[in-house]
């Protein structure tokens, strides 16, 4: 039993983590449900998409990146060859003899499968037999979006996201069979185990470093099973996991000599073992600190003995060939030093404010629940994740049927929300033209406008601004002006925008029972304002705004775009006085940073203003605001002002 003082500190730390770093249990569940719905809608006949890593587990913390797994459905892995062969699939057999536990080779069984799959291109021939090459499969999926091979993944140049193209075995493999009957404790429960076993396992494209067959080996991945285990955590277990991640990222990795010795996966593994060993009743808020200390001591023990057994395959020592020499000694010394501070070692992290969690905030928990609900939707990782939503309209009908098949109203709401986000991209690639009597044009027009109208459910404003763009492009300027006026009325001070700070107005709003009772989707539709995002080659971008941008995608702050498009509408209608008013409103919006959150957005706003000055023939003012843009945001690749200045002359 923990000391009363430690119990009090545990409860204070628990509440602090809920309010400031991880979120409440309800917030975490909401993130997980949103990820599940996104994955479900994005998956198709060729691949299943799985959001993994911290974000997939329901955590979004400082430094988190985006991890996605693409499980290819046209390839199946089996442990024996007693399976009925589908000619439209490629089948690989596990061959794990003389390979380190946790890894395997994949032997192609039906080399005469459908030629359209091009399976032999990702295989290497050895003695007339074909084995799947982890190197070749990563080479197949390298593209401009993810041009770098990073371990088993392809990644972007900035290291923001990782994509792992993986293979699936539907059955539970023999290497992990002992796990089924190993644990006699309450965690994990029977139902959780059955779900994990039913899913099977994945194989990710990476071999044992230094192995003679490294390019032909695949690591056995239990990512989905591990995610289900974390879903089975109590909130105290999850917060203990969060503390271990914070300790690693903010404290241990600050020492350059031990920076690359540990990773989050080791922390997760240690927590799994301890969760299996201790009674489930141990995991409550008053014991958060004592359980965190248990994990710290276990980590130190594992490092000291160079032994960290894989949770599902204990024969696989995760520390093998990693913990040795001077680096191990340095890391061990660091861990023993941290252990000497007890639980207070976590205070070395600048994420943990000692005063904040010892002196509790007077703000009610309900307020934080509403506040964090909105933060879930506007989080950087969620925004990046939504960038993977496909823009083609081909699967839209299937998605509607999917949505209708769910019994839960919450899931239906989330489906409609993400379908609205999908329509944001899809409507921009649908062909349309000015209305005339041609039936094909009329059909295109109806399809496009229906997608744009569906997009108005994503947030309070951006969908309406996209609708105004549609009417501007079809030369229906007065209708566009009416929609823009409606949109500007919605851009009121109580709304939420990117990386928003909580004002007194927001405080009062979030305390109202009306808002406390709303779902995330309802809050988003009522209170959230997104920027206007034009995808690459968008048919909705006003031609006047393309100077210096070519056809690449770009984004504009919402109020800036509304006043810019108002100006363009009046310019087309030759309304000189209204043009002047719109220009003044645009300048004031930029000067006051109204719904402008970052330097890149401020620069983008000045670029739009420069285009409008150039349009009315005021080149001096155009050059002046473009120079301001460059002064604010000096990124040659991302700031179009560098390309616009020579064009303006």
Secondary structure, DSSP 8 states (H G I E B T S, - for coil): ---HHHHHHHHHHHHHIIIIIS--HHHHHHHHHHHHHHHHHH--SSEEEEEEHHHHTT---TT--EEEEEEEEEEEEESSS-S---TTSEEEEEE-TTS-TTEEEEEES-TTS-GGG-GGGGEEEETTEEEE-HHHHHHHH--SSS-EEETTEEE-TTS-EEEEEEEEESS--GGGTTHHHH--SSSS-HHHHHHHHHH-EEEES---TT-TTGGGEEEEE-HHHHHHHHHTS-HHHHHHHHHHHHIIIIIGGGSGGGTTT--HHHHHHHHHHHHHHS-GGG-SGGGHHHHHHHHHHHHHHHHHTT--B-SS-TTSBTTTTTS-HHHHHHHHHHHHHHHHTGGGGGGGSTT--HHHHHS--SS-HHHHHHHHHHHHHH-HHHHHHHTTS---STTHHHHHHHHHH---HHHHHHHHHHHHHHHHHHTTTS------S-HHHHHHHHHHHHHHHHHTTSSSSHHHHHHHHHHHHTT-HHHHHHHHHHHHHH--TTSB-TT----HHHHHHHTSHHHHTS-HHHHHHHHB---EEE-TT-SSS-GGGGTTTTT--EEE-HHHHHHHHHHHHHHHTT-HHHHHHHHHHHHHHHHTTTT--SHHHHHHHHHHHHHHHHHTT-HHHHHHHHHHHHHH---TTT-THHHHHHHH-
